[in-house]
């Protein structure tokens, strides 16, 4: 249970608006943060003493069987130079992209967690927007 308290303590300042008191959070090993109606980040302690950030993004039917889309998604794993990397994967049966990253609590403070969550959220929003763009016409 100690790790869950650590996760809660790391999250509290992240959720606190400037000049406001921090929101009440129950002690848990997993929390969700909604970026939009259909983009939800999960912040969890998985494995113990590690923060794992993840989200699922729908792949539009028209782009699911398109090899160029899948190749670009996989290639995105090679482009990130920041640490920890944001990994892109596919859940084939669910037809979803999964983005995830992991960092041990021992190297995190409020500022590094905020930077990681913001970077992860930007990447998730970018991938979602890119997937919703019309498929390029190849002639």
N, CA, C and O atoms as a GROMACS GRO file, in nm:
protein
  556
    1UNK      N    1   0.081  -0.119   0.000
    1UNK     CA    2   0.000   0.000   0.000
    1UNK      C    3   0.086   0.126   0.000
    1UNK      O    4   0.038   0.234  -0.036
    2UNK      N    5   0.212   0.116   0.039
    2UNK     CA    6   0.299   0.232   0.045
    2UNK      C    7   0.314   0.296  -0.092
    2UNK      O    8   0.310   0.419  -0.104
    3UNK      N    9   0.330   0.214  -0.196
    3UNK     CA   10   0.345   0.268  -0.330
    3UNK      C   11   0.223   0.346  -0.375
    3UNK      O   12   0.237   0.451  -0.438
    4UNK      N   13   0.102   0.297  -0.343
    4UNK     CA   14  -0.020   0.366  -0.381
    4UNK      C   15  -0.026   0.504  -0.315
    4UNK      O   16  -0.074   0.600  -0.375
    5UNK      N   17   0.022   0.513  -0.192
    5UNK     CA   18   0.028   0.643  -0.125
    5UNK      C   19   0.126   0.733  -0.200
    5UNK      O   20   0.099   0.852  -0.218
    6UNK      N   21   0.239   0.678  -0.244
    6UNK     CA   22   0.336   0.754  -0.321
    6UNK      C   23   0.274   0.803  -0.452
    6UNK      O   24   0.292   0.920  -0.488
    7UNK      N   25   0.201   0.718  -0.522
    7UNK     CA   26   0.135   0.757  -0.647
    7UNK      C   27   0.038   0.871  -0.619
    7UNK      O   28   0.036   0.971  -0.692
    8UNK      N   29  -0.042   0.858  -0.516
    8UNK     CA   30  -0.137   0.965  -0.480
    8UNK      C   31  -0.062   1.094  -0.450
    8UNK      O   32  -0.101   1.201  -0.498
    9UNK      N   33   0.045   1.086  -0.372
    9UNK     CA   34   0.121   1.206  -0.335
    9UNK      C   35   0.186   1.271  -0.457
    9UNK      O   36   0.194   1.394  -0.463
   10UNK      N   37   0.231   1.192  -0.554
   10UNK     CA   38   0.288   1.249  -0.677
   10UNK      C   39   0.180   1.317  -0.761
   10UNK      O   40   0.206   1.419  -0.825
   11UNK      N   41   0.059   1.260  -0.761
   11UNK     CA   42  -0.048   1.313  -0.843
   11UNK      C   43  -0.113   1.439  -0.787
   11UNK      O   44  -0.157   1.526  -0.862
   12UNK      N   45  -0.118   1.451  -0.656
   12UNK     CA   46  -0.189   1.563  -0.594
   12UNK      C   47  -0.145   1.699  -0.650
   12UNK      O   48  -0.230   1.776  -0.694
   13UNK      N   49  -0.016   1.732  -0.649
   13UNK     CA   50   0.025   1.863  -0.703
   13UNK      C   51  -0.002   1.877  -0.854
   13UNK      O   52  -0.022   1.987  -0.903
   14UNK      N   53  -0.001   1.766  -0.925
   14UNK     CA   54  -0.028   1.768  -1.069
   14UNK      C   55  -0.171   1.814  -1.096
   14UNK      O   56  -0.197   1.882  -1.196
   15UNK      N   57  -0.263   1.778  -1.008
   15UNK     CA   58  -0.404   1.809  -1.026
   15UNK      C   59  -0.446   1.941  -0.962
   15UNK      O   60  -0.558   1.987  -0.981
   16UNK      N   61  -0.356   2.001  -0.886
   16UNK     CA   62  -0.389   2.123  -0.813
   16UNK      C   63  -0.376   2.245  -0.904
   16UNK      O   64  -0.270   2.270  -0.961
   17UNK      N   65  -0.483   2.319  -0.915
   17UNK     CA   66  -0.481   2.444  -0.994
   17UNK      C   67  -0.408   2.551  -0.912
   17UNK      O   68  -0.417   2.552  -0.789
   18UNK      N   69  -0.337   2.642  -0.980
   18UNK     CA   70  -0.266   2.748  -0.907
   18UNK      C   71  -0.360   2.827  -0.816
   18UNK      O   72  -0.467   2.870  -0.859
   19UNK      N   73  -0.320   2.846  -0.692
   19UNK     CA   74  -0.399   2.922  -0.596
   19UNK      C   75  -0.516   2.846  -0.537
   19UNK      O   76  -0.593   2.903  -0.459
   20UNK      N   77  -0.531   2.720  -0.572
   20UNK     CA   78  -0.642   2.639  -0.522
   20UNK      C   79  -0.589   2.529  -0.431
   20UNK      O   80  -0.470   2.498  -0.434
   21UNK      N   81  -0.677   2.471  -0.351
   21UNK     CA   82  -0.637   2.356  -0.271
   21UNK      C   83  -0.640   2.232  -0.360
   21UNK      O   84  -0.716   2.226  -0.457
   22UNK      N   85  -0.557   2.137  -0.326
   22UNK     CA   86  -0.551   2.013  -0.404
   22UNK      C   87  -0.682   1.935  -0.390
   22UNK      O   88  -0.742   1.936  -0.284
   23UNK      N   89  -0.725   1.868  -0.497
   23UNK     CA   90  -0.847   1.788  -0.488
   23UNK      C   91  -0.824   1.666  -0.398
   23UNK      O   92  -0.711   1.623  -0.377
   24UNK      N   93  -0.932   1.614  -0.346
   24UNK     CA   94  -0.925   1.493  -0.264
   24UNK      C   95  -0.914   1.371  -0.355
   24UNK      O   96  -0.991   1.357  -0.451
   25UNK      N   97  -0.820   1.285  -0.326
   25UNK     CA   98  -0.806   1.159  -0.399
   25UNK      C   99  -0.803   1.045  -0.299
   25UNK      O  100  -0.736   1.054  -0.196
   26UNK      N  101  -0.876   0.940  -0.329
   26UNK     CA  102  -0.865   0.818  -0.248
   26UNK      C  103  -0.733   0.753  -0.283
   26UNK      O  104  -0.681   0.769  -0.393
   27UNK      N  105  -0.679   0.678  -0.188
   27UNK     CA  106  -0.557   0.602  -0.215
   27UNK      C  107  -0.594   0.487  -0.309
   27UNK      O  108  -0.684   0.408  -0.279
   28UNK      N  109  -0.524   0.480  -0.422
   28UNK     CA  110  -0.552   0.378  -0.522
   28UNK      C  111  -0.423   0.345  -0.595
   28UNK      O  112  -0.326   0.420  -0.588
   29UNK      N  113  -0.422   0.233  -0.666
   29UNK     CA  114  -0.306   0.201  -0.748
   29UNK      C  115  -0.330   0.237  -0.894
   29UNK      O  116  -0.249   0.204  -0.981
   30UNK      N  117  -0.443   0.308  -0.922
   30UNK     CA  118  -0.474   0.348  -1.058
   30UNK      C  119  -0.570   0.466  -1.059
   30UNK      O  120  -0.667   0.470  -0.982
   31UNK      N  121  -0.543   0.564  -1.146
   31UNK     CA  122  -0.628   0.681  -1.163
   31UNK      C  123  -0.643   0.706  -1.312
   31UNK      O  124  -0.558   0.665  -1.391
   32UNK      N  125  -0.750   0.774  -1.351
   32UNK     CA  126  -0.767   0.812  -1.491
   32UNK      C  127  -0.774   0.964  -1.500
   32UNK      O  128  -0.818   1.033  -1.408
   33UNK      N  129  -0.730   1.014  -1.614
   33UNK     CA  130  -0.729   1.157  -1.643
   33UNK      C  131  -0.786   1.174  -1.783
   33UNK      O  132  -0.727   1.126  -1.880
   34UNK      N  133  -0.901   1.241  -1.794
   34UNK     CA  134  -0.967   1.260  -1.924
   34UNK      C  135  -0.910   1.382  -1.994
   34UNK      O  136  -0.915   1.493  -1.942
   35UNK      N  137  -0.855   1.361  -2.113
   35UNK     CA  138  -0.807   1.472  -2.196
   35UNK      C  139  -0.920   1.522  -2.285
   35UNK      O  140  -0.925   1.640  -2.319
   36UNK      N  141  -1.009   1.432  -2.322
   36UNK     CA  142  -1.127   1.465  -2.402
   36UNK      C  143  -1.226   1.351  -2.380
   36UNK      O  144  -1.200   1.258  -2.304
   37UNK      N  145  -1.340   1.361  -2.446
   37UNK     CA  146  -1.444   1.259  -2.427
   37UNK      C  147  -1.394   1.118  -2.465
   37UNK      O  148  -1.433   1.019  -2.403
   38UNK      N  149  -1.308   1.112  -2.566
   38UNK     CA  150  -1.264   0.980  -2.612
   38UNK      C  151  -1.113   0.959  -2.600
   38UNK      O  152  -1.056   0.873  -2.668
   39UNK      N  153  -1.048   1.037  -2.514
   39UNK     CA  154  -0.905   1.016  -2.489
   39UNK      C  155  -0.880   1.024  -2.338
   39UNK      O  156  -0.883   1.131  -2.278
   40UNK      N  157  -0.857   0.908  -2.280
   40UNK     CA  158  -0.843   0.897  -2.135
   40UNK      C  159  -0.708   0.834  -2.103
   40UNK      O  160  -0.675   0.726  -2.154
   41UNK      N  161  -0.630   0.902  -2.019
   41UNK     CA  162  -0.503   0.849  -1.974
   41UNK      C  163  -0.523   0.770  -1.847
   41UNK      O  164  -0.602   0.809  -1.761
   42UNK      N  165  -0.453   0.659  -1.834
   42UNK     CA  166  -0.452   0.585  -1.709
   42UNK      C  167  -0.314   0.601  -1.646
   42UNK      O  168  -0.212   0.579  -1.712
   43UNK      N  169  -0.313   0.639  -1.520
   43UNK     CA  170  -0.190   0.652  -1.442
   43UNK      C  171  -0.198   0.544  -1.336
   43UNK      O  172  -0.285   0.549  -1.249
   44UNK      N  173  -0.109   0.448  -1.341
   44UNK     CA  174  -0.119   0.336  -1.248
   44UNK      C  175   0.017   0.299  -1.191
   44UNK      O  176   0.122   0.329  -1.248
   45UNK      N  177   0.012   0.233  -1.078
   45UNK     CA  178   0.133   0.180  -1.018
   45UNK      C  179   0.146   0.035  -1.065
   45UNK      O  180   0.092  -0.058  -1.003
   46UNK      N  181   0.219   0.018  -1.175
   46UNK     CA  182   0.237  -0.113  -1.236
   46UNK      C  183   0.374  -0.120  -1.298
   46UNK      O  184   0.399  -0.046  -1.393
   47UNK      N  185   0.464  -0.203  -1.254
   47UNK     CA  186   0.460  -0.283  -1.132
   47UNK      C  187   0.475  -0.194  -1.008
   47UNK      O  188   0.479  -0.071  -1.019
   48UNK      N  189   0.484  -0.256  -0.893
   48UNK     CA  190   0.494  -0.181  -0.768
   48UNK      C  191   0.612  -0.084  -0.772
   48UNK      O  192   0.721  -0.119  -0.818
   49UNK      N  193   0.589   0.038  -0.723
   49UNK     CA  194   0.690   0.145  -0.715
   49UNK      C  195   0.727   0.204  -0.852
   49UNK      O  196   0.830   0.270  -0.864
   50UNK      N  197   0.645   0.181  -0.953
   50UNK     CA  198   0.663   0.238  -1.086
   50UNK      C  199   0.535   0.306  -1.130
   50UNK      O  200   0.426   0.255  -1.106
   51UNK      N  201   0.548   0.422  -1.194
   51UNK     CA  202   0.434   0.487  -1.258
   51UNK      C  203   0.428   0.437  -1.401
   51UNK      O  204   0.527   0.444  -1.475
   52UNK      N  205   0.313   0.386  -1.441
   52UNK     CA  206   0.289   0.349  -1.580
   52UNK      C  207   0.176   0.437  -1.632
   52UNK      O  208   0.067   0.440  -1.575
   53UNK      N  209   0.204   0.507  -1.740
   53UNK     CA  210   0.104   0.588  -1.809
   53UNK      C  211   0.062   0.511  -1.934
   53UNK      O  212   0.147   0.457  -2.004
   54UNK      N  213  -0.068   0.506  -1.961
   54UNK     CA  214  -0.113   0.439  -2.083
   54UNK      C  215  -0.243   0.499  -2.131
   54UNK      O  216  -0.315   0.565  -2.056
   55UNK      N  217  -0.272   0.476  -2.257
   55UNK     CA  218  -0.402   0.515  -2.313
   55UNK      C  219  -0.428   0.430  -2.438
   55UNK      O  220  -0.336   0.382  -2.503
   56UNK      N  221  -0.555   0.415  -2.468
   56UNK     CA  222  -0.598   0.343  -2.587
   56UNK      C  223  -0.659   0.442  -2.684
   56UNK      O  224  -0.735   0.531  -2.645
   57UNK      N  225  -0.626   0.427  -2.811
   57UNK     CA  226  -0.676   0.516  -2.916
   57UNK      C  227  -0.736   0.430  -3.026
   57UNK      O  228  -0.673   0.337  -3.075
   58UNK      N  229  -0.859   0.461  -3.063
   58UNK     CA  230  -0.926   0.386  -3.170
   58UNK      C  231  -0.856   0.408  -3.303
   58UNK      O  232  -0.809   0.518  -3.333
   59UNK      N  233  -0.849   0.302  -3.382
   59UNK     CA  234  -0.799   0.312  -3.519
   59UNK      C  235  -0.922   0.312  -3.610
   59UNK      O  236  -0.998   0.214  -3.610
   60UNK      N  237  -0.942   0.418  -3.687
   60UNK     CA  238  -1.057   0.418  -3.779
   60UNK      C  239  -1.051   0.298  -3.873
   60UNK      O  240  -0.944   0.258  -3.918
   61UNK      N  241  -1.166   0.242  -3.901
   61UNK     CA  242  -1.176   0.122  -3.984
   61UNK      C  243  -1.101   0.137  -4.117
   61UNK      O  244  -1.034   0.044  -4.162
   62UNK      N  245  -1.114   0.253  -4.179
   62UNK     CA  246  -1.049   0.275  -4.309
   62UNK      C  247  -0.897   0.269  -4.300
   62UNK      O  248  -0.830   0.238  -4.398
   63UNK      N  249  -0.842   0.299  -4.183
   63UNK     CA  250  -0.696   0.302  -4.169
   63UNK      C  251  -0.641   0.175  -4.108
   63UNK      O  252  -0.520   0.152  -4.110
   64UNK      N  253  -0.729   0.092  -4.053
   64UNK     CA  254  -0.681  -0.027  -3.981
   64UNK      C  255  -0.606  -0.124  -4.070
   64UNK      O  256  -0.503  -0.178  -4.030
   65UNK      N  257  -0.655  -0.148  -4.190
   65UNK     CA  258  -0.591  -0.245  -4.280
   65UNK      C  259  -0.489  -0.180  -4.373
   65UNK      O  260  -0.438  -0.245  -4.464
   66UNK      N  261  -0.459  -0.054  -4.352
   66UNK     CA  262  -0.368   0.020  -4.439
   66UNK      C  263  -0.226   0.004  -4.383
   66UNK      O  264  -0.196   0.052  -4.274
   67UNK      N  265  -0.140  -0.062  -4.458
   67UNK     CA  266  -0.005  -0.094  -4.410
   67UNK      C  267   0.079   0.029  -4.379
   67UNK      O  268   0.159   0.026  -4.285
   68UNK      N  269   0.063   0.136  -4.456
   68UNK     CA  270   0.142   0.256  -4.431
   68UNK      C  271   0.112   0.313  -4.292
   68UNK      O  272   0.203   0.357  -4.221
   69UNK      N  273  -0.015   0.312  -4.254
   69UNK     CA  274  -0.053   0.360  -4.120
   69UNK      C  275   0.014   0.276  -4.013
   69UNK      O  276   0.072   0.330  -3.919
   70UNK      N  277   0.005   0.145  -4.027
   70UNK     CA  278   0.065   0.056  -3.926
   70UNK      C  279   0.216   0.072  -3.921
   70UNK      O  280   0.276   0.069  -3.813
   71UNK      N  281   0.279   0.088  -4.037
   71UNK     CA  282   0.424   0.104  -4.040
   71UNK      C  283   0.467   0.234  -3.973
   71UNK      O  284   0.565   0.236  -3.899
   72UNK      N  285   0.394   0.342  -3.997
   72UNK     CA  286   0.428   0.471  -3.935
   72UNK      C  287   0.409   0.463  -3.785
   72UNK      O  288   0.490   0.517  -3.709
   73UNK      N  289   0.302   0.398  -3.739
   73UNK     CA  290   0.281   0.382  -3.595
   73UNK      C  291   0.397   0.306  -3.531
   73UNK      O  292   0.447   0.346  -3.425
   74UNK      N  293   0.440   0.199  -3.593
   74UNK     CA  294   0.552   0.122  -3.537
   74UNK      C  295   0.683   0.201  -3.545
   74UNK      O  296   0.765   0.193  -3.453
   75UNK      N  297   0.702   0.275  -3.653
   75UNK     CA  298   0.824   0.354  -3.668
   75UNK      C  299   0.832   0.464  -3.562
   75UNK      O  300   0.942   0.508  -3.528
   76UNK      N  301   0.720   0.508  -3.510
   76UNK     CA  302   0.721   0.613  -3.409
   76UNK      C  303   0.797   0.570  -3.283
   76UNK      O  304   0.841   0.656  -3.206
   77UNK      N  305   0.812   0.441  -3.262
   77UNK     CA  306   0.891   0.392  -3.147
   77UNK      C  307   1.039   0.426  -3.161
   77UNK      O  308   1.110   0.431  -3.061
   78UNK      N  309   1.085   0.450  -3.283
   78UNK     CA  310   1.227   0.477  -3.306
   78UNK      C  311   1.262   0.624  -3.299
   78UNK      O  312   1.380   0.659  -3.289
   79UNK      N  313   1.163   0.710  -3.303
   79UNK     CA  314   1.190   0.852  -3.318
   79UNK      C  315   1.206   0.928  -3.186
   79UNK      O  316   1.270   1.033  -3.184
   80UNK      N  317   1.151   0.878  -3.079
   80UNK     CA  318   1.157   0.951  -2.953
   80UNK      C  319   1.293   0.941  -2.887
   80UNK      O  320   1.342   0.831  -2.861
   81UNK      N  321   1.354   1.054  -2.859
   81UNK     CA  322   1.485   1.055  -2.796
   81UNK      C  323   1.474   1.089  -2.648
   81UNK      O  324   1.572   1.078  -2.575
   82UNK      N  325   1.356   1.130  -2.603
   82UNK     CA  326   1.340   1.164  -2.463
   82UNK      C  327   1.324   1.037  -2.379
   82UNK      O  328   1.281   0.933  -2.429
   83UNK      N  329   1.358   1.050  -2.251
   83UNK     CA  330   1.347   0.936  -2.160
   83UNK      C  331   1.249   0.971  -2.051
   83UNK      O  332   1.251   1.083  -2.001
   84UNK      N  333   1.162   0.880  -2.013
   84UNK     CA  334   1.144   0.748  -2.073
   84UNK      C  335   1.069   0.759  -2.206
   84UNK      O  336   0.990   0.851  -2.226
   85UNK      N  337   1.095   0.666  -2.298
   85UNK     CA  338   1.027   0.672  -2.426
   85UNK      C  339   0.877   0.643  -2.413
   85UNK      O  340   0.835   0.572  -2.322
   86UNK      N  341   0.799   0.700  -2.504
   86UNK     CA  342   0.657   0.667  -2.514
   86UNK      C  343   0.648   0.560  -2.622
   86UNK      O  344   0.678   0.584  -2.739
   87UNK      N  345   0.606   0.441  -2.581
   87UNK     CA  346   0.602   0.325  -2.670
   87UNK      C  347   0.464   0.314  -2.736
   87UNK      O  348   0.362   0.333  -2.671
   88UNK      N  349   0.464   0.284  -2.866
   88UNK     CA  350   0.341   0.265  -2.941
   88UNK      C  351   0.325   0.118  -2.973
   88UNK      O  352   0.417   0.054  -3.022
   89UNK      N  353   0.207   0.064  -2.944
   89UNK     CA  354   0.177  -0.075  -2.975
   89UNK      C  355   0.036  -0.086  -3.033
   89UNK      O  356  -0.036   0.014  -3.040
   90UNK      N  357  -0.002  -0.205  -3.073
   90UNK     CA  358  -0.134  -0.229  -3.129
   90UNK      C  359  -0.202  -0.342  -3.053
   90UNK      O  360  -0.140  -0.444  -3.023
   91UNK      N  361  -0.330  -0.324  -3.024
   91UNK     CA  362  -0.412  -0.432  -2.969
   91UNK      C  363  -0.500  -0.479  -3.085
   91UNK      O  364  -0.604  -0.420  -3.114
   92UNK      N  365  -0.456  -0.584  -3.150
   92UNK     CA  366  -0.515  -0.629  -3.276
   92UNK      C  367  -0.664  -0.659  -3.263
   92UNK      O  368  -0.744  -0.610  -3.343
   93UNK      N  369  -0.703  -0.739  -3.162
   93UNK     CA  370  -0.844  -0.778  -3.149
   93UNK      C  371  -0.933  -0.658  -3.121
   93UNK      O  372  -1.048  -0.654  -3.166
   94UNK      N  373  -0.881  -0.559  -3.048
   94UNK     CA  374  -0.962  -0.442  -3.012
   94UNK      C  375  -0.954  -0.331  -3.118
   94UNK      O  376  -1.029  -0.234  -3.111
   95UNK      N  377  -0.863  -0.346  -3.214
   95UNK     CA  378  -0.841  -0.244  -3.318
   95UNK      C  379  -0.812  -0.108  -3.254
   95UNK      O  380  -0.875  -0.007  -3.285
   96UNK      N  381  -0.714  -0.110  -3.163
   96UNK     CA  382  -0.675   0.011  -3.092
   96UNK      C  383  -0.523   0.022  -3.088
   96UNK      O  384  -0.451  -0.078  -3.090
   97UNK      N  385  -0.477   0.146  -3.083
   97UNK     CA  386  -0.337   0.175  -3.056
   97UNK      C  387  -0.324   0.190  -2.906
   97UNK      O  388  -0.411   0.249  -2.842
   98UNK      N  389  -0.217   0.136  -2.849
   98UNK     CA  390  -0.189   0.159  -2.709
   98UNK      C  391  -0.058   0.236  -2.700
   98UNK      O  392   0.043   0.198  -2.759
   99UNK      N  393  -0.061   0.345  -2.626
   99UNK     CA  394   0.060   0.421  -2.595
   99UNK      C  395   0.088   0.398  -2.448
   99UNK      O  396  -0.004   0.396  -2.366
  100UNK      N  397   0.215   0.381  -2.415
  100UNK     CA  398   0.248   0.363  -2.274
  100UNK      C  399   0.392   0.405  -2.247
  100UNK      O  400   0.476   0.408  -2.337
  101UNK      N  401   0.418   0.436  -2.122
  101UNK     CA  402   0.552   0.466  -2.074
  101UNK      C  403   0.557   0.430  -1.927
  101UNK      O  404   0.454   0.415  -1.862
  102UNK      N  405   0.678   0.414  -1.875
  102UNK     CA  406   0.695   0.373  -1.735
  102UNK      C  407   0.817   0.441  -1.677
  102UNK      O  408   0.918   0.458  -1.746
  103UNK      N  409   0.807   0.480  -1.550
  103UNK     CA  410   0.917   0.545  -1.480
  103UNK      C  411   0.911   0.505  -1.332
  103UNK      O  412   0.803   0.504  -1.274
  104UNK      N  413   1.025   0.471  -1.271
  104UNK     CA  414   1.024   0.435  -1.128
  104UNK      C  415   0.997   0.558  -1.041
  104UNK      O  416   1.043   0.668  -1.072
  105UNK      N  417   0.923   0.537  -0.932
  105UNK     CA  418   0.894   0.646  -0.839
  105UNK      C  419   1.021   0.710  -0.786
  105UNK      O  420   1.025   0.831  -0.765
  106UNK      N  421   1.126   0.630  -0.765
  106UNK     CA  422   1.247   0.678  -0.700
  106UNK      C  423   1.313   0.794  -0.777
  106UNK      O  424   1.386   0.873  -0.717
  107UNK      N  425   1.290   0.804  -0.907
  107UNK     CA  426   1.351   0.911  -0.986
  107UNK      C  427   1.251   1.023  -1.018
  107UNK      O  428   1.281   1.112  -1.097
  108UNK      N  429   1.133   1.017  -0.956
  108UNK     CA  430   1.030   1.115  -0.989
  108UNK      C  431   1.004   1.212  -0.875
  108UNK      O  432   1.006   1.175  -0.757
  109UNK      N  433   0.977   1.336  -0.912
  109UNK     CA  434   0.924   1.435  -0.821
  109UNK      C  435   0.807   1.499  -0.895
  109UNK      O  436   0.773   1.459  -1.006
  110UNK      N  437   0.746   1.598  -0.834
  110UNK     CA  438   0.628   1.660  -0.896
  110UNK      C  439   0.659   1.718  -1.034
  110UNK      O  440   0.581   1.699  -1.127
  111UNK      N  441   0.772   1.788  -1.048
  111UNK     CA  442   0.806   1.851  -1.176
  111UNK      C  443   0.830   1.747  -1.286
  111UNK      O  444   0.781   1.763  -1.397
  112UNK      N  445   0.905   1.641  -1.254
  112UNK     CA  446   0.932   1.540  -1.357
  112UNK      C  447   0.806   1.464  -1.394
  112UNK      O  448   0.788   1.425  -1.509
  113UNK      N  449   0.718   1.442  -1.296
  113UNK     CA  450   0.592   1.374  -1.326
  113UNK      C  451   0.505   1.463  -1.415
  113UNK      O  452   0.445   1.415  -1.511
  114UNK      N  453   0.499   1.591  -1.383
  114UNK     CA  454   0.419   1.683  -1.464
  114UNK      C  455   0.472   1.688  -1.607
  114UNK      O  456   0.394   1.684  -1.702
  115UNK      N  457   0.603   1.696  -1.622
  115UNK     CA  458   0.664   1.699  -1.756
  115UNK      C  459   0.633   1.571  -1.832
  115UNK      O  460   0.601   1.575  -1.951
  116UNK      N  461   0.642   1.456  -1.765
  116UNK     CA  462   0.614   1.328  -1.830
  116UNK      C  463   0.468   1.318  -1.872
  116UNK      O  464   0.439   1.277  -1.984
  117UNK      N  465   0.376   1.355  -1.784
  117UNK     CA  466   0.233   1.348  -1.816
  117UNK      C  467   0.201   1.442  -1.931
  117UNK      O  468   0.125   1.406  -2.021
  118UNK      N  469   0.256   1.564  -1.930
  118UNK     CA  470   0.231   1.658  -2.039
  118UNK      C  471   0.286   1.608  -2.172
  118UNK      O  472   0.220   1.619  -2.275
  119UNK      N  473   0.407   1.552  -2.170
  119UNK     CA  474   0.467   1.499  -2.293
  119UNK      C  475   0.385   1.381  -2.345
  119UNK      O  476   0.361   1.369  -2.465
  120UNK      N  477   0.343   1.293  -2.253
  120UNK     CA  478   0.262   1.178  -2.290
  120UNK      C  479   0.129   1.223  -2.350
  120UNK      O  480   0.085   1.170  -2.451
  121UNK      N  481   0.064   1.321  -2.286
  121UNK     CA  482  -0.065   1.371  -2.334
  121UNK      C  483  -0.052   1.432  -2.474
  121UNK      O  484  -0.136   1.409  -2.560
  122UNK      N  485   0.055   1.509  -2.496
  122UNK     CA  486   0.077   1.567  -2.630
  122UNK      C  487   0.091   1.458  -2.735
  122UNK      O  488   0.034   1.467  -2.843
  123UNK      N  489   0.168   1.354  -2.703
  123UNK     CA  490   0.188   1.244  -2.797
  123UNK      C  491   0.056   1.172  -2.825
  123UNK      O  492   0.025   1.141  -2.940
  124UNK      N  493  -0.022   1.147  -2.721
  124UNK     CA  494  -0.151   1.079  -2.738
  124UNK      C  495  -0.245   1.163  -2.825
  124UNK      O  496  -0.310   1.110  -2.914
  125UNK      N  497  -0.252   1.293  -2.798
  125UNK     CA  498  -0.338   1.381  -2.878
  125UNK      C  499  -0.291   1.387  -3.023
  125UNK      O  500  -0.372   1.389  -3.115
  126UNK      N  501  -0.159   1.389  -3.043
  126UNK     CA  502  -0.104   1.392  -3.179
  126UNK      C  503  -0.138   1.264  -3.255
  126UNK      O  504  -0.183   1.270  -3.370
  127UNK      N  505  -0.119   1.150  -3.192
  127UNK     CA  506  -0.148   1.021  -3.259
  127UNK      C  507  -0.297   1.012  -3.290
  127UNK      O  508  -0.335   0.971  -3.400
  128UNK      N  509  -0.381   1.051  -3.196
  128UNK     CA  510  -0.525   1.045  -3.220
  128UNK      C  511  -0.565   1.136  -3.336
  128UNK      O  512  -0.640   1.094  -3.424
  129UNK      N  513  -0.514   1.259  -3.338
  129UNK     CA  514  -0.546   1.352  -3.447
  129UNK      C  515  -0.495   1.299  -3.581
  129UNK      O  516  -0.565   1.309  -3.682
  130UNK      N  517  -0.374   1.243  -3.582
  130UNK     CA  518  -0.318   1.188  -3.706
  130UNK      C  519  -0.403   1.072  -3.758
  130UNK      O  520  -0.426   1.062  -3.879
  131UNK      N  521  -0.449   0.986  -3.670
  131UNK     CA  522  -0.531   0.873  -3.712
  131UNK      C  523  -0.666   0.918  -3.768
  131UNK      O  524  -0.725   0.849  -3.852
  132UNK      N  525  -0.716   1.033  -3.722
  132UNK     CA  526  -0.845   1.082  -3.768
  132UNK      C  527  -0.836   1.162  -3.898
  132UNK      O  528  -0.938   1.193  -3.959
  133UNK      N  529  -0.713   1.194  -3.942
  133UNK     CA  530  -0.696   1.262  -4.070
  133UNK      C  531  -0.738   1.171  -4.182
  133UNK      O  532  -0.725   1.049  -4.171
  134UNK      N  533  -0.790   1.228  -4.291
  134UNK     CA  534  -0.826   1.143  -4.405
  134UNK      C  535  -0.702   1.071  -4.457
  134UNK      O  536  -0.591   1.124  -4.457
  135UNK      N  537  -0.724   0.949  -4.500
  135UNK     CA  538  -0.614   0.868  -4.555
  135UNK      C  539  -0.562   0.934  -4.682
  135UNK      O  540  -0.641   0.971  -4.770
  136UNK      N  541  -0.428   0.950  -4.694
  136UNK     CA  542  -0.375   1.011  -4.816
  136UNK      C  543  -0.402   0.925  -4.938
  136UNK      O  544  -0.395   0.803  -4.933
  137UNK      N  545  -0.432   0.992  -5.048
  137UNK     CA  546  -0.462   0.921  -5.172
  137UNK      C  547  -0.328   0.895  -5.244
  137UNK      O  548  -0.253   0.989  -5.272
  138UNK      N  549  -0.300   0.768  -5.272
  138UNK     CA  550  -0.178   0.730  -5.341
  138UNK      C  551  -0.214   0.703  -5.486
  138UNK      O  552  -0.302   0.622  -5.515
  139UNK      N  553  -0.146   0.772  -5.578
  139UNK     CA  554  -0.176   0.752  -5.721
  139UNK      C  555  -0.067   0.677  -5.790
  139UNK      O  556  -0.075   0.652  -5.910
   0.00000   0.00000   0.00000
